[in-house]
Amino acid sequence: MNLDEFMTRGSPRGTNVKRDGFLFLFLRLREGPTLEIAVVTVHRSERGKGLFTKTIRYIKYRYPEVSICVERVTEPRFQQHLLKLGFDQLTTKTFFLNSQKDLPPSR
């Protein structure tokens, strides 16, 4: 299932969504609506090229009513990147972007 199919159907239990450049993109769609990003693994050759950021920008553009939660972020560099994108840090490993909050302009 691709991202748009998932966003249309949703799944509170979650599913691995197919998207170019990602090995795993496991998502859940909860009421609110809130998109929970539970697992993100990018192909090694795609790391650091903005693939995750482009995906977040796409979601914010196409589904502006959706808040986004990224779970279990253990990599400090990725944590800092989420903060730069405007995510709020809820716990040491959980980040949240409210649907009302815009992303900073792309470089």
C-alpha positions in Angstrom: 0.0 0.0 0.0 1.3 3.5 -0.9 1.1 6.6 1.3 -2.0 8.0 -0.3 -3.9 4.7 -0.1 -2.9 4.5 3.6 -4.0 8.0 4.3 -7.4 7.3 2.6 -8.0 4.0 4.4 -6.1 4.5 7.6 -5.2 1.9 10.1 -4.9 2.3 13.9 -3.0 -1.0 14.0 -0.6 0.2 11.4 1.0 -1.0 8.3 4.2 -0.7 6.4 3.7 1.8 3.6 5.6 1.6 0.3 7.5 4.7 -0.6 10.6 5.1 -2.8 13.8 5.2 -0.9 12.4 3.7 2.3 13.1 0.2 3.5 10.4 0.6 6.2 7.8 3.3 6.8 5.5 1.8 9.4 2.5 4.1 10.0 -0.6 4.3 12.1 -3.5 6.7 11.6 -5.4 7.6 14.8 -8.3 9.8 15.6 -7.7 13.5 15.6 -6.4 12.7 13.0 -2.9 12.0 14.0 -0.4 10.1 11.9 2.0 8.1 14.0 5.3 7.3 12.4 6.5 4.2 14.3 9.4 3.0 12.1 11.5 4.8 9.6 14.3 3.1 7.8 15.8 4.7 4.7 18.0 2.9 2.2 21.6 3.7 3.1 22.2 5.3 -0.3 19.3 7.7 0.4 20.3 8.8 3.9 20.9 12.5 4.3 19.2 13.5 1.0 16.0 14.9 2.5 13.7 11.9 1.8 12.1 12.1 5.2 11.7 15.8 5.0 10.1 15.7 1.6 7.7 13.0 2.9 6.7 15.2 5.8 6.2 18.2 3.5 4.1 16.1 1.2 1.9 15.0 4.1 1.5 18.5 5.4 0.6 19.8 1.9 -1.8 17.0 0.9 -3.3 16.3 4.4 -3.1 19.6 6.3 -5.6 18.5 8.9 -3.3 15.7 10.1 -1.0 16.1 13.1 2.2 14.0 13.0 3.9 12.0 15.8 7.3 10.4 15.4 7.9 7.6 17.9 11.0 6.1 19.4 13.6 8.5 18.0 16.9 7.4 19.4 19.3 9.0 17.0 20.4 12.4 18.3 21.0 13.8 14.8 17.5 12.9 13.7 16.1 14.4 16.9 17.8 17.7 16.1 16.5 17.5 12.6 12.9 17.0 13.8 13.3 20.1 16.1 14.5 22.2 13.1 11.4 21.0 11.2 9.2 22.5 13.9 8.4 19.3 15.8 7.9 19.6 19.6 9.7 17.1 21.8 7.1 15.4 24.0 9.4 12.9 25.7 13.0 12.0 25.2 12.0 9.8 22.2 8.7 11.2 21.0 8.2 14.2 18.7 4.9 15.9 17.6 3.9 18.3 14.9 0.5 19.8 15.3 -1.6 20.2 12.2 -1.8 23.9 12.9 1.9 24.4 12.8 3.7 25.1 9.5 7.1 23.7 8.5 9.9 26.2 8.0 10.6 27.2 4.3 12.7 24.7 2.4 16.3 25.7 1.6 
